[in-house]
Amino acid sequence: MPTPHTLPGTMNRRDFLKLGGLATAAGAATVSNVHAAGAAHVVIIGGGVGGATTAKYLKLADPSVNVTIIEKNPVYIRSYGSSEVVVGHIPYSAIEVRYDDLKKNYGIEFIFDQVTGFDAEKKTVQTAAGQSISYDKLVVSPGIQLKYDAIPGYSEDIANTQVPSGWIAGPQTKLLAEQLKAMPQGGTFVLVAPPNPYRCPPGPYERTALVTEWMLKHNPKGKVLLLDPKDNFVTDTTMLQGWNRLYNFPMPADYEAKFVEELKKSKVLGESDGVAQLYEKGILRKPTGPSMITWIRAKEGGRVLKLDVTNKTIESESGVHKYDVLNIVPPMVAGKIAQDMGLTDKTGFCPIDYATFESSIHKGVYVLGDASITPMPKSGASANTQAKVVAMAVLASIKGQAPGVPAWGNVCYALAGHEYGVFVVDVFELKDGKITNVSGPRYQILNASEAQIRLAALYTETWVRTFTADCFA
Ligand SMILES: Cc1cc2nc3c(=O)[nH]c(=O)nc-3n(C[C@H](O)[C@H](O)[C@H](O)COP(=O)(O)OP(=O)(O)OC[C@H]3O[C@@H](n4cnc5c(N)ncnc54)[C@H](O)[C@@H]3O)c2cc1C
């Protein structure tokens, strides 16, 4: 049996160099800024999490490879952690990530231009400014495209000016933060959650929580309405437990039953225990008044039908809802360039070979991150760990070697409140050619202590810092 790659997300730099069968001596990874003549040229479309991490780890493993990132924006605006800008925990400048370290530390070259297409035969990439760039291997990590028009009455223009999404962080994130601050006292904030699959599974629920926490302080008579085309989500039990404890959220009966089942499995509840014991043992709290949050799920009519910006209403299957501030996370597909390059299938995302992330449609082109189809969550953590697998697969292919056997990790932290953290942790292995989740328990335990919950919130903060450094520095 081949030796597995181990978990790329947990490798240190020395492990990574060993893994590539490359130089291991101290300092051997030092790279020069010189474009090595005759060496392979890897072009990467998109300098976000997936693209930047692939570039860095390619250079760490083999400094002689020429690596160029083509990115449309000179500064990356990180989407992860951007809900904290909406509620003013951090300034907008905190989510701006610069590329100086990648250039300086690893000799990665950058072209700031928009890719418009490619020629698979000639192995060239075309850009909006009319450049044609040749490559030996092509990596594509363009993130997502939001389908604003999927909701009647909504459009990209409306999102930019009146009803922001902000699911690709940028000016819309700023607009939403301003709107929240300016919302009239007693007003209603409505968030429309997306259907599966979408970027950052706990994200809409974290944003709901953080907005509620903000409003309890600044707009205590206000309301938060979450319209959802789904009935459940990743991290739902722990996130809803946070809403229950912090925001008086009444736990739906089907979730109470889920809590009982899980806690019986983990022996926190005895076989004869039921819902009453959830409240007796302080796992859940009986609401002491009305909750600021209302969550209308698919089965209660949460699917959105129509937006009317003139009357400031959003219609769902449950009726017409008036809003003061509206945040829509529309359905999404792979970034537009992936579609233009013919890398997507009927799902709107890109099918790949799981061992290497090479496109199933175009050989020699690797697709990763939110744009790819995998059973992994569409998260920055997934894109980062996929990038390390892609870097190894691309190098193996350049050297005419067989790719290794990959494994992946994912950890998504989310906040139910400033000091209330939840998480999901996954480990994936390749089994019979498929990415298979081999995790044990994935979530924070339901009887976690206050300290464990605060620690998870602290981890959220430190994760953002160390994660950004792993991708971009
Ligand atoms: C509110 C929110 C909270 C989140 N929180 C977390 C979290 O806590 N943890 C977590 O792991 N993930 C989180 N995420 C998800 C995470 O941000 C994404 O999953 C991750 O950024 C995906 O990486 P990517 O490389 O696929 O795409 P991106 O990081 O979006 O990068 C794509 C890049 O490609 C560029 N590009 C696109 N098209 C072109 C073109 N034609 N030419 C040139 N450049 C192009 C774009 O400009 C962009 O820089 C969150 C997302 C949101 C919205």
The ligand as an SDF file (V2000), in Angstrom:
LIG
                    3D

 53 58  0  0  0  0  0  0  0  0999 V2000
  -19.1140   35.3940    5.2850 C   0  0  0  0  0  0  0  0  0  0  0  0
  -18.1230   34.3130    4.9880 C   0  0  0  0  0  0  0  0  0  0  0  0
  -17.4370   33.7070    6.0380 C   0  0  0  0  0  0  0  0  0  0  0  0
  -16.5300   32.6840    5.7780 C   0  0  0  0  0  0  0  0  0  0  0  0
  -15.8880   32.0990    6.8340 N   0  0  0  0  0  0  0  0  0  0  0  0
  -15.0430   31.0760    6.6130 C   0  0  0  0  0  0  0  0  0  0  0  0
  -14.3890   30.4390    7.7020 C   0  0  0  0  0  0  0  0  0  0  0  0
  -14.5780   30.8090    8.8660 O   0  0  0  0  0  0  0  0  0  0  0  0
  -13.5540   29.4180    7.4400 N   0  0  0  0  0  0  0  0  0  0  0  0
  -13.3110   29.0050    6.1740 C   0  0  0  0  0  0  0  0  0  0  0  0
  -12.5270   28.0810    6.0010 O   0  0  0  0  0  0  0  0  0  0  0  0
  -13.9120   29.5820    5.1070 N   0  0  0  0  0  0  0  0  0  0  0  0
  -14.7740   30.5970    5.2930 C   0  0  0  0  0  0  0  0  0  0  0  0
  -15.3840   31.2130    4.2150 N   0  0  0  0  0  0  0  0  0  0  0  0
  -15.2180   30.6360    2.8620 C   0  0  0  0  0  0  0  0  0  0  0  0
  -13.9040   31.0160    2.1530 C   0  0  0  0  0  0  0  0  0  0  0  0
  -13.7460   32.4170    2.0860 O   0  0  0  0  0  0  0  0  0  0  0  0
  -13.9000   30.4330    0.7370 C   0  0  0  0  0  0  0  0  0  0  0  0
  -14.3090   29.0910    0.8030 O   0  0  0  0  0  0  0  0  0  0  0  0
  -12.5110   30.5030    0.0980 C   0  0  0  0  0  0  0  0  0  0  0  0
  -12.1510   31.8450   -0.0900 O   0  0  0  0  0  0  0  0  0  0  0  0
  -12.4660   29.7530   -1.2270 C   0  0  0  0  0  0  0  0  0  0  0  0
  -11.2220   29.8940   -1.8490 O   0  0  0  0  0  0  0  0  0  0  0  0
  -11.1300   29.9200   -3.4530 P   0  0  0  0  0  0  0  0  0  0  0  0
   -9.6860   29.9590   -3.8170 O   0  0  0  0  0  0  0  0  0  0  0  0
  -11.9820   28.8570   -4.0220 O   0  0  0  0  0  0  0  0  0  0  0  0
  -11.8530   31.2860   -3.8460 O   0  0  0  0  0  0  0  0  0  0  0  0
  -11.4680   32.7890   -3.4590 P   0  0  0  0  0  0  0  0  0  0  0  0
  -10.7280   32.8320   -2.1840 O   0  0  0  0  0  0  0  0  0  0  0  0
  -12.7030   33.5860   -3.6030 O   0  0  0  0  0  0  0  0  0  0  0  0
  -10.4490   33.2240   -4.6050 O   0  0  0  0  0  0  0  0  0  0  0  0
  -10.8330   33.3560   -5.9450 C   0  0  0  0  0  0  0  0  0  0  0  0
   -9.9430   34.4100   -6.5920 C   0  0  0  0  0  0  0  0  0  0  0  0
  -10.0280   34.2870   -8.0080 O   0  0  0  0  0  0  0  0  0  0  0  0
  -10.0470   35.5840   -8.5820 C   0  0  0  0  0  0  0  0  0  0  0  0
  -10.6380   35.4680   -9.9150 N   0  0  0  0  0  0  0  0  0  0  0  0
  -11.8700   34.9880  -10.2330 C   0  0  0  0  0  0  0  0  0  0  0  0
  -12.0500   35.0250  -11.5630 N   0  0  0  0  0  0  0  0  0  0  0  0
  -10.9110   35.5140  -12.1100 C   0  0  0  0  0  0  0  0  0  0  0  0
  -10.4920   35.7840  -13.4530 C   0  0  0  0  0  0  0  0  0  0  0  0
  -11.2920   35.5570  -14.4990 N   0  0  0  0  0  0  0  0  0  0  0  0
   -9.2470   36.2940  -13.6440 N   0  0  0  0  0  0  0  0  0  0  0  0
   -8.4250   36.5480  -12.5820 C   0  0  0  0  0  0  0  0  0  0  0  0
   -8.7780   36.3190  -11.2990 N   0  0  0  0  0  0  0  0  0  0  0  0
  -10.0030   35.7960  -11.0660 C   0  0  0  0  0  0  0  0  0  0  0  0
  -10.8750   36.3950   -7.5840 C   0  0  0  0  0  0  0  0  0  0  0  0
  -10.6370   37.7900   -7.7270 O   0  0  0  0  0  0  0  0  0  0  0  0
  -10.3880   35.8290   -6.2450 C   0  0  0  0  0  0  0  0  0  0  0  0
   -9.2970   36.5640   -5.7180 O   0  0  0  0  0  0  0  0  0  0  0  0
  -16.2880   32.2670    4.4390 C   0  0  0  0  0  0  0  0  0  0  0  0
  -16.9500   32.8990    3.3880 C   0  0  0  0  0  0  0  0  0  0  0  0
  -17.8610   33.9150    3.6560 C   0  0  0  0  0  0  0  0  0  0  0  0
  -18.5700   34.5720    2.5140 C   0  0  0  0  0  0  0  0  0  0  0  0
  1  2  1  0
  2  3  1  0
  2 52  2  0
  3  4  2  0
  4  5  1  0
  4 50  1  0
  5  6  2  0
  6  7  1  0
  6 13  1  0
  7  8  2  0
  7  9  1  0
  9 10  1  0
 10 11  2  0
 10 12  1  0
 12 13  2  0
 13 14  1  0
 14 15  1  0
 14 50  1  0
 15 16  1  0
 16 17  1  0
 16 18  1  0
 18 19  1  0
 18 20  1  0
 20 21  1  0
 20 22  1  0
 22 23  1  0
 23 24  1  0
 24 25  2  0
 24 26  1  0
 24 27  1  0
 27 28  1  0
 28 29  2  0
 28 30  1  0
 28 31  1  0
 31 32  1  0
 32 33  1  0
 33 34  1  0
 33 48  1  0
 34 35  1  0
 35 36  1  0
 35 46  1  0
 36 37  1  0
 36 45  1  0
 37 38  2  0
 38 39  1  0
 39 40  1  0
 39 45  2  0
 40 41  1  0
 40 42  2  0
 42 43  1  0
 43 44  2  0
 44 45  1  0
 46 47  1  0
 46 48  1  0
 48 49  1  0
 50 51  2  0
 51 52  1  0
 52 53  1  0
M  END
$$$$
